Amino acid sequence: MKSAVEKQIEEEFSLPWQIYRVATHELGGLHLIKEMKTKYTVSDLYDMLEMLDAHDALKKIAYEKAEAEAAAKRNQK
């Protein structure tokens, strides 16, 4: 299911949402937009999205763990 932001981007801009996601992610880059037309396949794009999702999930878990540890330290005082 697409979020409101994904729908808005697809309605207002010419490239698919997935390309914007890869190109604007901290692990991706805008240089990939040009390369998507000549160098990468749709399968490559979905592989990149899967890697970005895994990265984001691990980053979220690490952030939540750090927040929980910080809260525990605050409660010990």
Secondary structure as the mmCIF struct_conf table of DSSP 4:
data_model
#
loop_
_struct_conf.conf_type_id
_struct_conf.id
_struct_conf.beg_label_comp_id
_struct_conf.beg_label_asym_id
_struct_conf.beg_label_seq_id
_struct_conf.end_label_comp_id
_struct_conf.end_label_asym_id
_struct_conf.end_label_seq_id
HELX_RH_AL_P HELX_RH_AL_P1 ALA A 4 GLU A 12
BEND BEND1 PHE A 13 LEU A 15
HELX_RH_AL_P HELX_RH_AL_P2 TRP A 17 THR A 24
BEND BEND2 HIS A 25 HIS A 25
TURN_TY1_P TURN_TY1_P1 GLU A 26 LEU A 27
BEND BEND3 GLY A 28 GLY A 28
TURN_TY1_P TURN_TY1_P2 LEU A 30 LEU A 30
HELX_RH_AL_P HELX_RH_AL_P3 HIS A 31 THR A 38
TURN_TY1_P TURN_TY1_P3 LYS A 39 LYS A 39
HELX_RH_AL_P HELX_RH_AL_P4 VAL A 42 GLN A 76
#
